[in-house]
Amino acid sequence: MSDQKLPPPLPPRPVDGPGSPRDVPPLPGMHPIDTARLPDAIREELEAPDPVAIDTSSAELTDGLNRCPKCGSTDIRHKPGTDLLVCLYCRNEWEGERVEELFGFGEGIDRLKGTVRASGARDIAADAAVLMTFKCSGCGAEVTVNTESAMTARCHWCRHVFGVNEQVPNGAVPDAVLPFRIKKDDAVARIRQFVDKRRLFALKEFKEQFTPENVVGVYLPYMIVDGNASAAVAGKGEIKTREYTRGSDNNKKTYYDADIYQVERQIDFTVDDLPLESSTERGNLDTRVNTNNIINTILPFDTKNAVKWNASYLSGFTSEKRNSNVDQLQPRLEDQLLSIARAQVEASTRRYDRGVRWEQEQLDVHGTRWVSMYLPVWLYSYHQPGSNGGMLHYIAVNGRTGETMGSVPVQQWKLLLAALTTGTIIEGIAIAILAGTS
């Protein structure tokens, strides 16, 4: 540590007069800053495009209502087991337009720069209301839709159907929806089969209260992300050259000799349709209080088949509202991109049979595209009482593929008894008893 005398401060510049800022007029024909001569970090920040919104709003919905293209009725439902909509008045059937082709979401991923957001992925306005009131054009009555759990409602006087169909500029309405394909009866059967295989160890109260008919179809909010990125990783890799043992009997130990190498890898890659939970409640993966992680195990969804947002697909189902913005989800995206990068370079490190320990990692995200989407899940839940509020167990069924996974509360003494029956613990106890009596 050293002390270095600083030069005396310069006298303040005059506000007016020679040498003052006002005394130096801008040069005529002054050219803009040449960003090519700036440091890379500053240049990239200046040249990065502003966040762009891809307009996915339903321009054809002049009154915000989805109507049958044949008769104009608003009494529309999703046809179970298909991606079709059906008019309950004239029985006309049609399918929504796929956003992949309609908006080109599958194109240009390797050329993405900056942050590109579709209409429904915009930041949620602070004043975005949960309760929305519509005036019925049929009879004039006022109908309220609670968008926290539903996106459709029916006029209780004339049966006119309302839906939150327009992408209002507050980030509350998604860009796309992936309709349910798995019917409720099928989901119930899958959940029943899942529990039956685990019934032997299940908690008594759970078995008594198990009613899979109470399963709920829910549309969960996700951000579907395309990304263009580069990553660099560096660390130590080991190749085993010799294996030997020393000692005898209970003191015998195995040792390894290995050659150690400095390993560095760099990769450019893209990701297509990476799903991120955009509900803070679902994104809470605290396994001490819930089993939200179960929902991740039923991925993937065939998001390429998602259709343009239409609230009619949600009739008869519940939904959860997105409450996370792009900036809040960026750290989770970067974690996932780094995981993908590690997996990409794994094939080139197989010669290091003792493994590679990555000590340095760098990620550069060149560009991303964000689309807000509803994905279909059948859910069965059970609350197990206990300390700190207990545990919330879920059994989930992918509403497209039928993939099923869940958490069943178990009785610990039954697991212990099963372990004893196999003999593994009995053998350990017997050895301890013999050791104590010898």
C-alpha positions as a Markdown table, in Angstrom:
| # | Residue | x | y | z |
|---|---|---|---|---|
| 1 | Met | 0.0 | 0.0 | 0.0 |
| 2 | Ser | 1.4 | 3.4 | -1.0 |
| 3 | Asp | 0.4 | 7.0 | -0.8 |
| 4 | Gln | 0.6 | 9.1 | -3.9 |
| 5 | Lys | 0.2 | 12.8 | -3.8 |
| 6 | Leu | -2.6 | 13.9 | -6.1 |
| 7 | Pro | -2.2 | 17.1 | -8.3 |
| 8 | Pro | -4.1 | 20.2 | -7.1 |
| 9 | Pro | -7.6 | 20.5 | -8.5 |
| 10 | Leu | -8.1 | 22.6 | -11.6 |
| 11 | Pro | -9.8 | 25.9 | -11.2 |
| 12 | Pro | -13.5 | 25.9 | -12.1 |
| 13 | Arg | -14.4 | 26.7 | -15.7 |
| 14 | Pro | -16.3 | 29.9 | -16.2 |
| 15 | Val | -19.9 | 29.7 | -17.1 |
| 16 | Asp | -19.5 | 32.5 | -19.7 |
| 17 | Gly | -16.5 | 34.0 | -21.5 |
| 18 | Pro | -13.5 | 32.5 | -23.2 |
| 19 | Gly | -13.1 | 28.8 | -22.6 |
| 20 | Ser | -16.6 | 28.3 | -21.2 |
| 21 | Pro | -19.0 | 25.7 | -22.6 |
| 22 | Arg | -21.1 | 28.5 | -24.0 |
| 23 | Asp | -18.1 | 29.9 | -25.8 |
| 24 | Val | -17.7 | 26.7 | -27.9 |
| 25 | Pro | -20.6 | 26.3 | -30.3 |
| 26 | Pro | -21.3 | 22.9 | -31.9 |
| 27 | Leu | -19.3 | 22.3 | -35.0 |
| 28 | Pro | -21.3 | 22.5 | -38.3 |
| 29 | Gly | -21.9 | 19.2 | -39.9 |
| 30 | Met | -20.7 | 17.3 | -36.8 |
| 31 | His | -20.8 | 13.5 | -37.4 |
| 32 | Pro | -22.2 | 11.0 | -34.9 |
| 33 | Ile | -19.9 | 9.0 | -32.7 |
| 34 | Asp | -18.0 | 6.3 | -34.6 |
| 35 | Thr | -19.1 | 3.3 | -32.4 |
| 36 | Ala | -16.4 | 1.1 | -34.1 |
| 37 | Arg | -13.8 | 3.0 | -32.1 |
| 38 | Leu | -15.5 | 2.4 | -28.8 |
| 39 | Pro | -14.8 | -0.4 | -26.3 |
| 40 | Asp | -16.8 | -3.6 | -27.1 |
| 41 | Ala | -19.0 | -3.4 | -24.1 |
| 42 | Ile | -20.0 | 0.2 | -24.8 |
| 43 | Arg | -20.4 | -0.3 | -28.5 |
| 44 | Glu | -22.7 | -3.4 | -28.0 |
| 45 | Glu | -24.9 | -1.5 | -25.6 |
| 46 | Leu | -25.2 | 1.5 | -28.0 |
| 47 | Glu | -25.9 | -0.6 | -31.0 |
| 48 | Ala | -28.3 | -3.0 | -29.3 |
| 49 | Pro | -31.9 | -2.5 | -30.6 |
| 50 | Asp | -34.5 | -1.3 | -28.3 |
| 51 | Pro | -37.0 | -4.0 | -27.1 |
| 52 | Val | -39.3 | -4.7 | -30.0 |
| 53 | Ala | -43.0 | -5.8 | -29.7 |
| 54 | Ile | -44.3 | -8.2 | -32.3 |
| 55 | Asp | -48.0 | -7.3 | -32.6 |
| 56 | Thr | -50.0 | -10.5 | -32.0 |
| 57 | Ser | -53.2 | -8.7 | -31.1 |
| 58 | Ser | -56.5 | -9.8 | -32.7 |
| 59 | Ala | -57.2 | -6.9 | -35.0 |
| 60 | Glu | -60.3 | -8.6 | -36.4 |
| 61 | Leu | -62.0 | -8.5 | -33.0 |
| 62 | Thr | -63.5 | -5.0 | -33.3 |
| 63 | Asp | -65.6 | -5.5 | -30.2 |
| 64 | Gly | -63.2 | -7.8 | -28.3 |
| 65 | Leu | -65.5 | -10.8 | -28.8 |
| 66 | Asn | -64.7 | -14.0 | -30.7 |
| 67 | Arg | -67.5 | -14.9 | -33.1 |
| 68 | Cys | -68.2 | -17.9 | -35.2 |
| 69 | Pro | -67.0 | -17.1 | -38.8 |
| 70 | Lys | -70.1 | -18.7 | -40.2 |
| 71 | Cys | -73.0 | -17.3 | -38.1 |
| 72 | Gly | -71.5 | -14.7 | -35.8 |
| 73 | Ser | -72.5 | -16.4 | -32.5 |
| 74 | Thr | -70.3 | -15.9 | -29.5 |
| 75 | Asp | -71.3 | -19.3 | -27.9 |
| 76 | Ile | -68.1 | -21.0 | -28.8 |
| 77 | Arg | -66.3 | -23.9 | -27.1 |
| 78 | His | -63.2 | -25.9 | -27.5 |
| 79 | Lys | -63.9 | -29.4 | -29.0 |
| 80 | Pro | -62.4 | -31.9 | -26.5 |
| 81 | Gly | -59.6 | -34.0 | -27.8 |
| 82 | Thr | -58.8 | -31.7 | -30.7 |
| 83 | Asp | -57.4 | -28.2 | -31.4 |
| 84 | Leu | -60.8 | -27.2 | -32.9 |
| 85 | Leu | -63.3 | -24.6 | -31.8 |
| 86 | Val | -67.0 | -25.4 | -32.3 |
| 87 | Cys | -69.9 | -23.1 | -32.5 |
| 88 | Leu | -72.7 | -24.3 | -30.2 |
| 89 | Tyr | -75.3 | -22.5 | -32.3 |
| 90 | Cys | -74.6 | -23.7 | -35.9 |
| 91 | Arg | -72.1 | -26.5 | -35.1 |
| 92 | Asn | -69.4 | -25.0 | -37.3 |
| 93 | Glu | -65.9 | -26.1 | -36.5 |
| 94 | Trp | -62.6 | -24.4 | -37.2 |
| 95 | Glu | -59.0 | -24.3 | -35.9 |
| 96 | Gly | -57.0 | -21.3 | -34.7 |
| 97 | Glu | -54.0 | -20.1 | -36.7 |
| 98 | Arg | -50.7 | -21.4 | -35.5 |
| 99 | Val | -48.5 | -18.6 | -34.2 |
| 100 | Glu | -45.3 | -20.4 | -35.4 |
| 101 | Glu | -46.3 | -19.8 | -39.0 |
| 102 | Leu | -48.4 | -16.7 | -38.5 |
| 103 | Phe | -45.8 | -14.6 | -36.9 |
| 104 | Gly | -42.6 | -16.4 | -38.0 |
| 105 | Phe | -41.6 | -17.4 | -34.4 |
| 106 | Gly | -39.6 | -20.3 | -35.7 |
| 107 | Glu | -37.4 | -18.2 | -38.0 |
| 108 | Gly | -34.2 | -16.2 | -37.6 |
| 109 | Ile | -33.2 | -17.4 | -34.2 |
| 110 | Asp | -29.5 | -17.4 | -35.1 |
| 111 | Arg | -29.9 | -13.7 | -36.1 |
| 112 | Leu | -31.6 | -12.5 | -33.0 |
| 113 | Lys | -30.2 | -9.3 | -31.5 |
| 114 | Gly | -31.4 | -7.5 | -28.4 |
| 115 | Thr | -34.7 | -8.3 | -26.7 |
| 116 | Val | -37.7 | -8.9 | -28.9 |
| 117 | Arg | -41.1 | -9.2 | -27.2 |
| 118 | Ala | -44.4 | -10.2 | -28.5 |
| 119 | Ser | -47.5 | -8.1 | -27.5 |
| 120 | Gly | -48.4 | -10.4 | -24.6 |
| 121 | Ala | -44.9 | -10.5 | -23.2 |
| 122 | Arg | -44.8 | -6.8 | -22.5 |
| 123 | Asp | -44.3 | -5.7 | -18.9 |
| 124 | Ile | -47.4 | -6.0 | -16.9 |
| 125 | Ala | -48.8 | -2.5 | -16.2 |
| 126 | Ala | -48.9 | -1.7 | -12.5 |
| 127 | Asp | -52.6 | -0.7 | -12.8 |
| 128 | Ala | -53.6 | -3.9 | -14.7 |
| 129 | Ala | -57.0 | -4.8 | -13.1 |
| 130 | Val | -57.8 | -8.3 | -12.1 |
| 131 | Leu | -61.5 | -7.6 | -12.4 |
| 132 | Met | -62.7 | -6.5 | -15.8 |
| 133 | Thr | -66.3 | -5.4 | -16.5 |
| 134 | Phe | -68.0 | -5.9 | -19.9 |
| 135 | Lys | -71.2 | -4.4 | -21.1 |
| 136 | Cys | -73.3 | -7.0 | -22.9 |
| 137 | Ser | -74.1 | -5.9 | -26.5 |
| 138 | Gly | -77.1 | -8.2 | -26.5 |
| 139 | Cys | -79.1 | -7.0 | -23.5 |
| 140 | Gly | -77.0 | -4.2 | -21.9 |
| 141 | Ala | -76.2 | -6.0 | -18.7 |
| 142 | Glu | -72.8 | -5.7 | -17.1 |
| 143 | Val | -70.7 | -8.8 | -16.6 |
| 144 | Thr | -67.5 | -9.1 | -14.6 |
| 145 | Val | -64.6 | -11.4 | -15.4 |
| 146 | Asn | -62.1 | -12.3 | -12.8 |
| 147 | Thr | -59.0 | -12.6 | -14.9 |
| 148 | Glu | -57.0 | -14.0 | -12.0 |
| 149 | Ser | -58.7 | -17.4 | -12.6 |
| 150 | Ala | -60.7 | -17.1 | -15.8 |
| 151 | Met | -60.7 | -15.4 | -19.2 |
| 152 | Thr | -64.3 | -16.0 | -20.2 |
| 153 | Ala | -67.8 | -15.4 | -18.7 |
| 154 | Arg | -71.4 | -15.7 | -19.8 |
| 155 | Cys | -74.1 | -13.1 | -19.5 |
| 156 | His | -76.5 | -14.4 | -16.9 |
| 157 | Trp | -79.4 | -12.8 | -18.7 |
| 158 | Cys | -79.0 | -13.6 | -22.4 |
| 159 | Arg | -76.2 | -16.2 | -22.4 |
| 160 | His | -73.9 | -14.0 | -24.5 |
| 161 | Val | -70.3 | -15.1 | -24.0 |
| 162 | Phe | -67.6 | -12.7 | -23.2 |
| 163 | Gly | -63.8 | -13.4 | -23.5 |
| 164 | Val | -60.7 | -11.3 | -22.8 |
| 165 | Asn | -59.6 | -11.6 | -26.4 |
| 166 | Glu | -57.8 | -8.5 | -27.1 |
| 167 | Gln | -54.1 | -8.0 | -26.4 |
| 168 | Val | -54.6 | -4.9 | -24.3 |
| 169 | Pro | -51.2 | -3.1 | -23.9 |
| 170 | Asn | -50.8 | -4.0 | -20.2 |
| 171 | Gly | -49.2 | -7.4 | -20.6 |
| 172 | Ala | -52.1 | -9.2 | -19.0 |
| 173 | Val | -53.3 | -11.2 | -22.1 |
| 174 | Pro | -51.0 | -13.8 | -23.6 |
| 175 | Asp | -50.0 | -14.2 | -27.3 |
| 176 | Ala | -50.9 | -17.8 | -27.8 |
| 177 | Val | -52.6 | -20.8 | -26.2 |
| 178 | Leu | -51.9 | -24.5 | -26.6 |
| 179 | Pro | -55.3 | -26.3 | -26.4 |
| 180 | Phe | -56.0 | -29.3 | -24.2 |
| 181 | Arg | -55.8 | -32.6 | -26.1 |
| 182 | Ile | -56.1 | -35.1 | -23.2 |
| 183 | Lys | -59.7 | -35.3 | -22.0 |
| 184 | Lys | -60.6 | -35.2 | -18.4 |
| 185 | Asp | -61.6 | -38.9 | -18.2 |
| 186 | Asp | -58.2 | -39.9 | -19.6 |
| 187 | Ala | -56.4 | -37.6 | -17.1 |
| 188 | Val | -58.5 | -39.0 | -14.2 |
| 189 | Ala | -57.5 | -42.6 | -15.2 |
| 190 | Arg | -53.9 | -41.7 | -15.4 |
| 191 | Ile | -53.9 | -40.1 | -12.0 |
| 192 | Arg | -55.7 | -43.0 | -10.5 |
| 193 | Gln | -53.2 | -45.4 | -12.0 |
| 194 | Phe | -50.3 | -43.3 | -10.7 |
| 195 | Val | -51.7 | -43.4 | -7.2 |
| 196 | Asp | -52.6 | -47.1 | -7.2 |
| 197 | Lys | -49.0 | -48.0 | -7.8 |
| 198 | Arg | -48.0 | -46.1 | -4.7 |
| 199 | Arg | -51.1 | -46.8 | -2.5 |
| 200 | Leu | -49.3 | -49.3 | -0.3 |
| 201 | Phe | -47.1 | -46.6 | 1.3 |
| 202 | Ala | -49.5 | -43.7 | 0.9 |
| 203 | Leu | -50.7 | -41.7 | 3.9 |
| 204 | Lys | -54.0 | -43.1 | 5.3 |
| 205 | Glu | -55.7 | -39.7 | 5.2 |
| 206 | Phe | -54.6 | -39.2 | 1.6 |
| 207 | Lys | -56.2 | -42.5 | 0.5 |
| 208 | Glu | -59.4 | -41.7 | 2.3 |
| 209 | Gln | -59.7 | -38.3 | 0.7 |
| 210 | Phe | -58.4 | -39.3 | -2.8 |
| 211 | Thr | -61.1 | -38.3 | -5.3 |
| 212 | Pro | -59.4 | -38.0 | -8.7 |
| 213 | Glu | -62.7 | -36.8 | -10.2 |
| 214 | Asn | -61.8 | -33.4 | -8.6 |
| 215 | Val | -58.9 | -33.0 | -11.0 |
| 216 | Val | -58.9 | -29.5 | -12.5 |
| 217 | Gly | -57.8 | -28.5 | -16.0 |
| 218 | Val | -55.7 | -25.3 | -15.7 |
| 219 | Tyr | -53.9 | -23.2 | -18.2 |
| 220 | Leu | -50.5 | -22.2 | -16.7 |
| 221 | Pro | -48.7 | -19.1 | -17.9 |
| 222 | Tyr | -45.3 | -19.5 | -19.5 |
| 223 | Met | -42.8 | -17.4 | -21.4 |
| 224 | Ile | -41.6 | -19.3 | -24.5 |
| 225 | Val | -38.1 | -18.0 | -25.3 |
| 226 | Asp | -35.9 | -18.3 | -28.4 |
| 227 | Gly | -32.3 | -17.4 | -27.9 |
| 228 | Asn | -29.1 | -16.7 | -29.7 |
| 229 | Ala | -26.1 | -17.1 | -27.4 |
| 230 | Ser | -22.4 | -17.9 | -27.0 |
| 231 | Ala | -20.6 | -19.5 | -24.0 |
| 232 | Ala | -17.1 | -20.1 | -22.9 |
| 233 | Val | -16.1 | -22.5 | -20.1 |
| 234 | Ala | -12.7 | -23.4 | -18.7 |
| 235 | Gly | -11.6 | -25.8 | -16.0 |
| 236 | Lys | -9.5 | -28.8 | -15.1 |
| 237 | Gly | -10.0 | -32.3 | -16.7 |
| 238 | Glu | -8.4 | -35.5 | -15.4 |
| 239 | Ile | -7.4 | -38.7 | -17.2 |
| 240 | Lys | -6.7 | -41.7 | -15.0 |
| 241 | Thr | -3.3 | -43.3 | -15.5 |
| 242 | Arg | -3.2 | -45.8 | -12.6 |
| 243 | Glu | -5.4 | -47.3 | -9.9 |
| 244 | Tyr | -4.1 | -49.1 | -6.9 |
| 245 | Thr | -4.9 | -50.0 | -3.3 |
| 246 | Arg | -3.0 | -49.6 | -0.1 |
| 247 | Gly | -3.6 | -51.1 | 3.4 |
| 248 | Ser | -5.4 | -54.3 | 4.3 |
| 249 | Asp | -8.7 | -55.5 | 5.6 |
| 250 | Asn | -10.8 | -52.7 | 7.0 |
| 251 | Asn | -8.0 | -50.1 | 6.3 |
| 252 | Lys | -7.8 | -50.8 | 2.6 |
| 253 | Lys | -8.1 | -47.7 | 0.4 |
| 254 | Thr | -8.1 | -47.2 | -3.3 |
| 255 | Tyr | -6.0 | -44.4 | -4.9 |
| 256 | Tyr | -5.8 | -43.0 | -8.4 |
| 257 | Asp | -3.1 | -41.3 | -10.4 |
| 258 | Ala | -4.3 | -38.9 | -13.1 |
| 259 | Asp | -2.9 | -36.5 | -15.6 |
| 260 | Ile | -4.5 | -33.1 | -15.2 |
| 261 | Tyr | -5.3 | -30.8 | -18.2 |
| 262 | Gln | -6.5 | -27.3 | -18.6 |
| 263 | Val | -9.7 | -27.6 | -20.6 |
| 264 | Glu | -11.3 | -24.7 | -22.5 |
| 265 | Arg | -14.3 | -24.8 | -24.7 |
| 266 | Gln | -16.3 | -22.1 | -26.6 |
| 267 | Ile | -19.6 | -22.7 | -28.3 |
| 268 | Asp | -22.2 | -20.7 | -30.3 |
| 269 | Phe | -25.7 | -22.0 | -30.0 |
| 270 | Thr | -29.4 | -21.3 | -30.3 |
| 271 | Val | -32.4 | -22.4 | -28.3 |
| 272 | Asp | -35.9 | -22.8 | -29.7 |
| 273 | Asp | -39.1 | -22.6 | -27.6 |
| 274 | Leu | -37.5 | -22.8 | -24.1 |
| 275 | Pro | -40.3 | -22.7 | -21.5 |
| 276 | Leu | -40.0 | -20.6 | -18.4 |
| 277 | Glu | -42.8 | -20.4 | -15.7 |
| 278 | Ser | -44.0 | -16.8 | -15.6 |
| 279 | Ser | -46.1 | -17.2 | -12.4 |
| 280 | Thr | -44.2 | -16.5 | -9.2 |
| 281 | Glu | -46.4 | -19.0 | -7.4 |
| 282 | Arg | -45.5 | -21.8 | -9.8 |
| 283 | Gly | -41.9 | -20.7 | -10.0 |
| 284 | Asn | -41.5 | -21.1 | -6.3 |
| 285 | Leu | -39.7 | -24.5 | -6.1 |
| 286 | Asp | -39.3 | -24.6 | -2.3 |
| 287 | Thr | -39.7 | -28.3 | -1.8 |
| 288 | Arg | -40.3 | -27.8 | 2.0 |
| 289 | Val | -43.8 | -26.4 | 1.3 |
| 290 | Asn | -44.9 | -27.5 | -2.2 |
| 291 | Thr | -44.2 | -29.9 | -5.1 |
| 292 | Asn | -44.3 | -27.4 | -7.9 |
| 293 | Asn | -41.2 | -29.0 | -9.3 |
| 294 | Ile | -43.5 | -31.9 | -10.4 |
| 295 | Ile | -44.9 | -29.7 | -13.2 |
| 296 | Asn | -41.4 | -29.4 | -14.7 |
| 297 | Thr | -41.2 | -33.2 | -15.0 |
| 298 | Ile | -44.1 | -33.4 | -17.4 |
| 299 | Leu | -42.3 | -31.2 | -20.0 |
| 300 | Pro | -42.0 | -30.9 | -22.9 |
| 301 | Phe | -45.1 | -29.4 | -24.6 |
| 302 | Asp | -45.5 | -29.3 | -28.4 |
| 303 | Thr | -45.5 | -25.5 | -28.4 |
| 304 | Lys | -45.0 | -25.5 | -32.2 |
| 305 | Asn | -48.7 | -26.3 | -32.3 |
| 306 | Ala | -49.8 | -23.3 | -30.2 |
| 307 | Val | -52.5 | -21.2 | -31.8 |
| 308 | Lys | -53.2 | -17.4 | -31.7 |
| 309 | Trp | -54.7 | -16.3 | -28.5 |
| 310 | Asn | -58.4 | -16.9 | -28.3 |
| 311 | Ala | -60.2 | -16.9 | -24.9 |
| 312 | Ser | -62.8 | -19.4 | -26.3 |
| 313 | Tyr | -60.2 | -22.2 | -25.8 |
| 314 | Leu | -60.4 | -21.5 | -22.0 |
| 315 | Ser | -64.1 | -22.0 | -21.6 |
| 316 | Gly | -64.6 | -24.7 | -19.0 |
| 317 | Phe | -61.0 | -24.5 | -17.7 |
| 318 | Thr | -59.3 | -22.3 | -15.1 |
| 319 | Ser | -56.2 | -20.3 | -15.6 |
| 320 | Glu | -53.5 | -18.5 | -13.8 |
| 321 | Lys | -52.3 | -15.1 | -14.6 |
| 322 | Arg | -48.7 | -14.1 | -15.5 |
| 323 | Asn | -47.1 | -11.9 | -12.9 |
| 324 | Ser | -43.4 | -12.0 | -13.9 |
| 325 | Asn | -41.8 | -9.7 | -16.5 |
| 326 | Val | -39.0 | -10.4 | -18.9 |
| 327 | Asp | -36.4 | -8.7 | -16.7 |
| 328 | Gln | -37.4 | -10.8 | -13.7 |
| 329 | Leu | -37.0 | -14.0 | -15.7 |
| 330 | Gln | -33.6 | -13.1 | -17.2 |
| 331 | Pro | -31.5 | -14.7 | -14.4 |
| 332 | Arg | -33.4 | -18.0 | -14.7 |
| 333 | Leu | -33.0 | -17.9 | -18.5 |
| 334 | Glu | -29.2 | -17.4 | -18.1 |
| 335 | Asp | -29.0 | -20.3 | -15.7 |
| 336 | Gln | -30.8 | -22.5 | -18.2 |
| 337 | Leu | -28.6 | -21.3 | -21.1 |
| 338 | Leu | -25.4 | -22.1 | -19.2 |
| 339 | Ser | -26.8 | -25.6 | -18.5 |
| 340 | Ile | -27.5 | -26.1 | -22.2 |
| 341 | Ala | -23.9 | -24.9 | -23.0 |
| 342 | Arg | -22.4 | -27.4 | -20.6 |
| 343 | Ala | -24.4 | -30.2 | -22.1 |
| 344 | Gln | -23.3 | -29.1 | -25.6 |
| 345 | Val | -19.6 | -29.4 | -24.8 |
| 346 | Glu | -19.9 | -32.6 | -22.9 |
| 347 | Ala | -19.4 | -34.8 | -25.9 |
| 348 | Ser | -16.0 | -33.2 | -26.5 |
| 349 | Thr | -14.7 | -34.0 | -23.0 |
| 350 | Arg | -15.4 | -37.7 | -22.9 |
| 351 | Arg | -11.6 | -38.5 | -23.0 |
| 352 | Tyr | -11.4 | -37.1 | -19.5 |
| 353 | Asp | -12.6 | -40.2 | -17.7 |
| 354 | Arg | -12.2 | -38.7 | -14.3 |
| 355 | Gly | -14.4 | -35.8 | -15.4 |
| 356 | Val | -14.0 | -32.1 | -15.9 |
| 357 | Arg | -14.5 | -29.5 | -13.2 |
| 358 | Trp | -15.6 | -26.2 | -14.8 |
| 359 | Glu | -14.1 | -23.3 | -12.8 |
| 360 | Gln | -14.9 | -20.4 | -15.1 |
| 361 | Glu | -18.0 | -19.8 | -17.2 |
| 362 | Gln | -19.0 | -16.9 | -19.4 |
| 363 | Leu | -22.3 | -16.4 | -21.2 |
| 364 | Asp | -23.1 | -13.9 | -23.9 |
| 365 | Val | -26.7 | -13.6 | -24.9 |
| 366 | His | -26.8 | -11.9 | -28.3 |
| 367 | Gly | -30.6 | -11.8 | -28.7 |
| 368 | Thr | -33.8 | -13.3 | -27.3 |
| 369 | Arg | -37.5 | -13.4 | -28.4 |
| 370 | Trp | -40.2 | -13.7 | -25.8 |
| 371 | Val | -43.7 | -15.0 | -26.4 |
| 372 | Ser | -46.4 | -15.3 | -23.6 |
| 373 | Met | -48.3 | -18.6 | -23.8 |
| 374 | Tyr | -50.8 | -20.6 | -21.9 |
| 375 | Leu | -50.0 | -24.3 | -21.6 |
| 376 | Pro | -52.5 | -27.0 | -20.5 |
| 377 | Val | -52.1 | -29.1 | -17.3 |
| 378 | Trp | -54.5 | -31.4 | -15.5 |
| 379 | Leu | -53.8 | -31.0 | -11.7 |
| 380 | Tyr | -54.8 | -32.9 | -8.6 |
| 381 | Ser | -53.7 | -31.4 | -5.3 |
| 382 | Tyr | -53.7 | -32.5 | -1.7 |
| 383 | His | -52.7 | -30.5 | 1.3 |
| 384 | Gln | -50.8 | -32.5 | 4.0 |
| 385 | Pro | -51.1 | -30.7 | 7.4 |
| 386 | Gly | -47.9 | -30.1 | 9.2 |
| 387 | Ser | -45.4 | -27.6 | 10.6 |
| 388 | Asn | -44.8 | -24.3 | 8.7 |
| 389 | Gly | -48.2 | -24.6 | 6.9 |
| 390 | Gly | -47.7 | -28.2 | 5.9 |
| 391 | Met | -47.0 | -29.5 | 2.4 |
| 392 | Leu | -49.0 | -29.1 | -0.8 |
| 393 | His | -48.7 | -32.2 | -3.0 |
| 394 | Tyr | -49.5 | -32.2 | -6.7 |
| 395 | Ile | -50.1 | -34.9 | -9.3 |
| 396 | Ala | -49.9 | -33.4 | -12.8 |
| 397 | Val | -50.8 | -34.6 | -16.3 |
| 398 | Asn | -49.5 | -33.0 | -19.4 |
| 399 | Gly | -52.7 | -31.8 | -21.3 |
| 400 | Arg | -51.1 | -32.7 | -24.6 |
| 401 | Thr | -49.0 | -35.8 | -24.2 |
| 402 | Gly | -50.6 | -37.4 | -21.1 |
| 403 | Glu | -47.2 | -37.6 | -19.3 |
| 404 | Thr | -48.0 | -38.0 | -15.6 |
| 405 | Met | -45.9 | -37.3 | -12.5 |
| 406 | Gly | -46.8 | -36.5 | -8.9 |
| 407 | Ser | -46.1 | -36.5 | -5.2 |
| 408 | Val | -48.0 | -38.8 | -2.9 |
| 409 | Pro | -47.6 | -38.3 | 0.9 |
| 410 | Val | -46.3 | -41.5 | 2.5 |
| 411 | Gln | -46.3 | -43.1 | 5.9 |
| 412 | Gln | -42.6 | -43.3 | 7.0 |
| 413 | Trp | -43.1 | -46.3 | 9.2 |
| 414 | Lys | -44.3 | -48.3 | 6.2 |
| 415 | Leu | -41.1 | -47.4 | 4.3 |
| 416 | Leu | -39.0 | -48.5 | 7.3 |
| 417 | Leu | -40.9 | -51.8 | 7.5 |
| 418 | Ala | -40.4 | -52.4 | 3.8 |
| 419 | Ala | -36.7 | -51.7 | 4.2 |
| 420 | Leu | -36.5 | -54.1 | 7.1 |
| 421 | Thr | -38.3 | -56.8 | 5.1 |
| 422 | Thr | -35.6 | -56.6 | 2.4 |
| 423 | Gly | -33.0 | -57.5 | 4.9 |
| 424 | Thr | -30.7 | -54.6 | 4.3 |
| 425 | Ile | -31.3 | -53.0 | 7.7 |
| 426 | Ile | -31.6 | -56.3 | 9.5 |
| 427 | Glu | -28.2 | -57.3 | 8.3 |
| 428 | Gly | -26.7 | -54.1 | 9.6 |
| 429 | Ile | -28.4 | -54.5 | 13.0 |
| 430 | Ala | -27.2 | -58.1 | 13.2 |
| 431 | Ile | -23.6 | -57.0 | 12.5 |
| 432 | Ala | -23.8 | -54.3 | 15.2 |
| 433 | Ile | -25.2 | -56.8 | 17.8 |
| 434 | Leu | -22.5 | -59.4 | 17.0 |
| 435 | Ala | -19.8 | -56.7 | 17.3 |
| 436 | Gly | -21.2 | -55.7 | 20.7 |
| 437 | Thr | -21.3 | -59.2 | 22.1 |
| 438 | Ser | -17.9 | -60.4 | 20.9 |
